[in-house]
Amino acid sequence: MKSDNHIYADGKLAVLYLRVSTEEQVDNFSLGTQEEICKKEAEKRGYQVIEIFREEGRSAKSITGRPVLIQLLEYCRKHKHAVQAVFVYRLDRVSRITADYLAIRKKLTENGVTILSATEPTGDSPTEKLVETILAGFAQLDNDIRSERSRNGLKARFLSGMVVTGQVPLGYAVQAGYAVKNTTNWDLMKKAWDLMATGTKSLQEMANLMNEWGLKEHRGNREFIIRAQRVDVLFRNKFYVGVITSKTYLEEVKGQHVPMITEEQYYRVQAIIDGRNPNKVALAKRNHNNPDFPLRRIVRCGVCGLGMTGGWSKGRNARYAYYRCGGVCKGIAAKSEILESSVVQTLKQITPKKECLDLFIAFLYRTYHERLSRLQKIKSAADQEIATLKALRKTLVEKNLAGVYSDEVYKEQNAVIEDRMTKAQVVKDDATIDKYNINDVTTFIRTLLADLGETYKRSNLSQIKVLLGSIFPSGLAWRQNGTLNHQISPIYQSICTFNNGAISSCAKGGS
């Protein structure tokens, strides 16, 4: 812009406003080309150009973000009636929004300034002003058509299952407009999903682990650590199951990317997360396993009946493991090795005889086949429910697109379907038949139950819970005098006494 040292007193004075957006910066539409044409038109009309305002790389879709235009308006205000005209290459250089253009023209007119186009019929006559307004309207029409084409293109891209925003969740990357596996963090994110599905970690614990693994989110050039709230968002994202969703478009479409997890695992995680939300029904509970204290919550306090917790006490030279009452009986405590030794001795005393194991295995086979039939019916019903819900969702989307259902009705009904889908998927997952492998169970019994005490020592946490839960259905209680109070299940009572009649009657009652 030229220096503002003086204003000519004689003749008609004008300024030039030149603008080019980033996408318009081509040779035949450059600022230099605009300046040359505008100067010739000003000279032809008898105006002397005293200032030139250049705005480069700015869009005309709004007034904001155009500092040179603001300078032009302020310049004309300061030199009210001294400058008679603003020359532009085309009217859309001022604004592509009709309302904005008319507001700018009004402000300039109040200062005695007319907008003149170097390539369009503009002037002060009523006809020329009408044409000017129509041309400004055409600029907005062109702008609106471009925006509509862009929106339609984005929606078509979305409906085809491709990413629209260019943003993909952790584990994926964008290449040539497609979502692909991110070789840097795909395996880590898959590991996070698998761990979350176990129900043993809270959102905060998952956030801590993911940060320890080096998982980071990038937005632009900035890197962010993962927080618990972000973990909740990540594990709610259907992108990982191969589905594209959008806040703009209500539909859910199958993506063209590779799914990271199965649909069953996704809904399992939803149930686990919802289980920590007090406003929702808990379909899955957090697992409180602790390898240092396998009897935690299994052994109860013999005074108040609450499950005992585990913890470490610091001595002068070492740390010591203790089980303590989790209630008001703070004095009820036992060293870890003493309590676990008592459990081992109790198990050794009730170790079954070989003859009894054969009878018990026969009972398990019969019970297994009965349960197998029941689980197949449950799984079949869950599959049918899921298929029905998917069909309902498809119909819901079609009616929403056809205008039968409003967006509000769609969101409400889709939420109901999503909730039913989660419950059905959890039921189906819980009814998975391969969890009940009778051969594995009988092998475990024949090879490990020869000595229940040694079995306890070699078992993992899950096996310990199954073992103690089946033998002591009412649990184990630790007394102040250091003894265990327990009641053996009817089946194990029969096993210990080895009575054919007792086994037979117990099996009937236990089925």
Buried (B, 14 or more C-beta within 10 A) or exposed (E): EEEEEEEEEEEEBBBBBBBBBEEEEEEEBBBEBBBEBBBEBBEEBEBEBBBBBBBEEBBBBEBEEBEBBEBBBEBBEEBEEBBBBBBBBBBBBBBBBBEBBBEBBEEBEEBBBBBBBBEBEBBEEEEBBEBBBEBBBBBBEEBEEEEEEEEEEBBEBBEEBBBBEEEBBBBBBBEEEBBBBBEEBBEBBBBBBEBBBEBBBBBEBBBBBBEEBEBBBEEEEEEEEBBEEBBBEBBEBBBBBBBBBBEEBBBBBEBBBEBBBBBBBBBBBBBBBBBBEEEBEEBBEBBEBBEEBBBBBBBBBBBEEBBBBBBEEEEEEEEEBBBBBBBEBEEBBBBBEEBBEBBBEBBBEBBBEEEBBEBBBEBBEEBBEEBEEEBEEBBEBBEEBBEEBEEBBEEBBEBBEEEEBEEEEBEEBBEEBBBBBBBBBBBBBBBEEEEBEBEEBBEBBEEBBBBBBBBBEEBEBEBBBEBBEEBBEEBBBBEEEEEBEBEBBBBBBBBBEBBEEBBEEBBEEEE
